[in-house]
Amino acid sequence: MGKKKMEVMQKMKQEFVEGAKEKDVDEQKAEEIFGIMEKFASYGFNRAHSTAYSMVAYQTGYLKANYPAQFMAAVLTHNMNDIDKVIFFIEECKRMGIKVCGPDVNESNYHFNVNENGEIRFGLGAIKGVGEGAITTIVDERNANGFFKDIFDLTKRANLKALNRKALESLAKAGALDKQQSSQSLFGDREDFQPEPPKAPQCEPWTLIETLQQERELIGFYVSGHPLDDYKIEINKFSESFDQENLRSKFGKQIAIGGIITSVMEKTDKRGRKFGIFTIEDYDHSIDLKLFSENYLKYRQIIEEGNAVYITGQVELEYKKADEYTIQIHDIQYLGNLREQIKGIRVDLELNDVNDELIAKLEDIANQYKGNCHLKLNIVDLTENLKVNLTSNSYQVEPSEDLFEALNSLNDVRDFNAEMVNGS
C-alpha cells in the first residue's frame, strides 16, 4: 500500500474479502472497506492524517474532561522549560478551578504531580539552582522513610553531596520548605538518647511582595499570587494594554498604563547626564521604558523595583526602531493612589431592564458596600436613542473588587465603571 503497488493490492483483495466473510462481515461491506484502503495506493495521507489527529483529539479531550488535574499536570510538565507556556497553562488551571500549589519537598516530584487533595503540586525540577541529583535524593528518601519533619531532618537524611547549600537555599527561597511537619518528640519509645537538633532562629516572615520576588527569581514567575492582585480595580478600569499591537493602534495618542516595576537600571549618556531604564509589567505583558534628564530626577524615587505604578504618556516610535513602539512618559504616580481619586461608580442600565427587582438588588449592594463614592445610574433607551444620567442622593459606595463582583453578577447590568475625580 505504501509503495503504491496496485497489482499487489488487486491480488490481496480477494483474500481480504474471503477473510472478512469468515468473520461474518457482509461481502459488500468488506469490498467497500477494501475500496477505501485501495485508494491509499494512490494518495491516502490526508485521510490517515485526519484519522490520527481525530484519535489524539478524542484521547486528550477524554483525559481533560475525566482527569483534569492529572492532564494539566502532564501538560505543565511537557512545557516546564517554557516559562510563557507554563504561565499560560497555570491560568488555564485557574479557569478550570484546579489549584496549582508551589513546590514542597514533602509532596513535589521532579515533574508536576497531583497530590491527594486533587491539587497540582509544582515540580522541583522547575526551581533554578536545584539539580536532578538533589531532587532524586529528596524524593527517594521521602518515598523510603516518609515526610521530612523540618530542614534539619532533611539535611540529616538526604545525601548532602547532591543536596548542597546552593540547592537548599534555592528550595527555601522558592517556598519548598515552608510546609514541613513540625518536629516530634526526640525520644519516643527509644531507650538510646538522641541529641536535640538545633532550633531554627526566629525571623520575621517575608512580606507577600518579598515572597513573590523570590518565587519569580527561582521559578521564573509568581506562584503564590501576583503583586498586582491588590490593584485589580486600577488595572481593569484605568489601565490600557501595552502590547505592541495596541501601542501601534494608539501611535501619537495618549495612553495610561499600570503595572509592577521588575527591574531598574541607571545609566549615563555621553554628556555625563544620568537617565533611567526600567521594566514595567502587568498580568500579560512587559515593556522597557526610559526617563531622561529632568523627568528622571523627578521620578527616580518612584521607579524602584517592586513598586506598583501608574504611567500616563504618549505612544511614540522607539528610537532607531521602525517597528517598535514605546511611551514618552508625562507623569508617574503610585498605582495605589488611584483608589483615592475614584469619586463615582457608574452603572449602565437599559430602560427595558429597569424594574423593582433590579432596583432592590442595587439597593442591597449599595447598603452592603457603603463608602464615599457617588453611585450613578446611566439609563439608556435604545429604541428612542435617549440617555439619562442619575446620581443617587441616598447611597454612596466603596470601590472594591467585591463591589464590582456583586455588580457583575446582575444580568441586567449592561456595564459598570469607576470614574476619576476629573471625570475620566
Residue pairs with C-beta under 8 A, 6 or more apart in sequence:
1 9
1 37
1 40
1 41
1 44
2 40
4 41
4 42
5 41
6 41
9 38
9 41
13 31
13 34
13 38
16 30
16 34
17 27
17 30
17 31
17 34
20 27
20 29
20 30
20 33
21 27
21 30
36 47
39 47
40 47
40 48
60 71
63 70
63 71
64 71
64 72
68 96
68 98
69 98
69 114
69 118
69 119
69 120
70 114
72 89
72 92
72 93
72 96
72 98
72 120
73 111
73 112
73 113
73 114
73 120
74 112
75 89
76 86
76 89
76 90
76 93
76 100
76 112
76 120
76 123
77 111
77 112
77 123
79 85
79 86
79 89
80 86
80 111
80 112
80 123
80 125
80 126
83 220
83 221
86 126
86 220
86 221
87 221
90 100
90 221
93 99
93 100
93 120
94 100
98 118
98 119
98 120
99 119
99 120
100 119
100 120
100 122
100 223
101 107
101 115
101 119
101 120
101 121
101 122
101 223
102 122
102 174
102 175
102 176
102 178
102 215
102 223
102 224
103 121
103 122
103 123
103 124
103 126
103 127
103 171
103 174
103 175
103 176
103 219
103 223
104 121
104 122
104 175
104 176
104 178
104 179
105 124
105 138
105 142
105 148
105 154
105 171
105 176
105 177
105 180
106 142
106 147
106 148
106 179
106 180
106 181
107 113
107 115
107 121
108 121
108 122
108 123
108 124
108 176
109 121
109 123
109 124
109 135
109 139
110 123
110 124
110 125
110 132
110 135
110 136
110 139
111 123
111 125
112 120
112 121
112 122
112 123
112 126
113 120
113 121
113 123
114 120
114 121
115 121
122 219
122 223
124 130
124 135
124 138
124 139
124 171
124 176
125 132
125 135
126 219
126 220
127 170
127 171
127 174
127 176
127 218
127 219
128 170
128 217
128 218
128 219
128 220
129 166
129 167
129 169
129 170
129 218
130 167
130 170
130 171
130 174
131 162
131 167
133 162
133 163
134 158
134 162
134 163
134 164
134 167
136 162
137 158
137 159
137 162
137 163
138 154
138 158
138 163
141 157
141 158
141 159
142 148
145 157
147 180
147 181
148 154
148 157
148 180
148 181
149 180
149 181
149 182
149 183
149 184
150 180
150 181
150 182
150 183
150 197
150 200
151 168
151 172
151 177
151 180
151 200
152 183
152 197
152 198
153 180
153 183
153 197
154 163
154 177
154 180
155 163
155 168
156 197
170 218
171 177
173 214
173 217
173 218
174 214
174 215
174 218
174 219
175 211
175 214
175 215
175 223
175 224
183 197
186 194
186 196
186 197
187 193
187 194
206 214
208 224
208 225
208 227
209 227
209 306
211 224
212 222
212 224
212 225
212 226
212 227
213 306
215 221
215 222
215 223
215 224
216 222
216 262
226 283
227 260
227 306
227 308
228 235
228 258
228 259
228 260
228 282
228 283
228 308
228 335
230 308
230 336
231 258
231 308
231 335
231 336
232 401
233 339
233 342
233 399
233 400
233 401
233 404
233 418
234 258
234 310
234 335
234 336
234 338
234 339
235 258
235 259
235 282
235 283
235 335
236 404
237 417
237 418
238 256
238 258
238 310
238 338
238 418
238 420
238 424
239 256
239 257
239 258
239 259
239 282
239 310
240 246
240 250
240 255
240 256
240 257
241 257
241 282
241 284
241 285
242 255
242 257
242 259
242 280
242 282
242 285
242 287
242 327
243 284
243 285
244 324
244 325
247 255
247 315
247 325
247 326
247 327
248 325
250 315
251 315
251 316
251 317
251 325
252 314
252 315
252 316
253 314
253 315
254 312
254 313
254 314
255 312
255 313
255 314
255 315
255 327
256 310
256 311
256 312
257 280
257 282
257 310
257 311
257 327
258 282
258 308
258 309
258 310
258 311
258 335
258 338
259 280
259 281
259 282
259 286
259 308
259 309
259 335
260 280
260 281
260 282
260 306
260 307
260 308
260 309
261 278
261 279
261 280
261 303
261 304
261 305
261 306
261 307
261 308
261 309
262 279
262 280
262 281
262 286
262 305
263 278
263 279
263 305
264 276
264 277
264 278
264 279
264 303
264 304
264 305
265 276
265 277
265 278
266 274
266 275
266 276
266 300
267 274
267 275
267 276
267 277
268 274
268 275
269 275
273 292
273 293
274 296
274 297
275 290
275 291
275 292
275 293
275 296
276 290
276 291
276 296
276 300
276 303
277 288
277 289
277 290
278 288
278 289
278 291
278 303
279 286
279 287
279 288
279 289
280 286
280 287
280 289
280 309
280 311
281 287
287 326
287 327
288 326
289 311
289 326
289 327
289 329
290 326
291 299
291 300
291 303
291 329
295 329
299 329
299 332
302 309
302 332
302 333
302 334
303 309
303 332
307 334
308 334
308 335
308 336
309 332
309 333
309 334
309 335
310 332
310 333
310 334
310 335
310 337
310 338
311 327
311 329
311 331
311 332
312 329
312 330
312 331
313 327
313 328
313 329
313 330
313 331
314 327
314 328
314 330
315 325
315 326
315 327
315 328
316 325
316 326
316 327
316 328
317 324
317 325
317 326
318 324
318 325
318 326
338 420
339 399
341 420
341 421
341 422
342 373
342 399
342 418
342 419
342 420
342 421
343 373
343 374
343 419
343 420
343 421
344 373
344 374
344 375
344 376
344 391
344 418
344 419
345 373
345 374
345 375
345 376
345 397
345 399
345 403
345 416
345 417
345 418
345 419
346 376
346 377
346 378
346 416
346 417
346 418
346 419
347 362
347 375
347 376
347 377
347 378
347 407
347 413
347 415
347 416
348 378
348 380
348 413
348 414
348 415
348 416
348 417
349 358
349 377
349 378
349 379
349 380
349 412
349 413
349 414
350 379
350 380
350 381
350 382
350 412
350 414
351 379
351 380
351 381
351 382
352 382
353 412
353 414
354 379
354 412
358 410
358 412
361 410
362 375
362 377
362 410
363 395
365 397
365 403
365 406
365 407
366 375
366 392
366 395
366 396
366 397
367 395
368 406
369 397
369 398
369 400
369 402
369 403
369 406
370 395
370 396
370 397
370 398
371 396
371 397
371 398
371 399
372 396
372 398
373 396
373 397
373 398
373 399
373 418
374 391
374 392
374 396
375 391
375 392
375 395
375 396
375 397
376 389
376 390
376 391
376 392
376 419
377 389
377 390
377 391
377 392
378 387
378 388
378 389
378 390
379 387
379 388
379 389
379 390
380 386
380 387
380 414
381 387
397 403
399 418
404 416
407 413
407 416
408 416
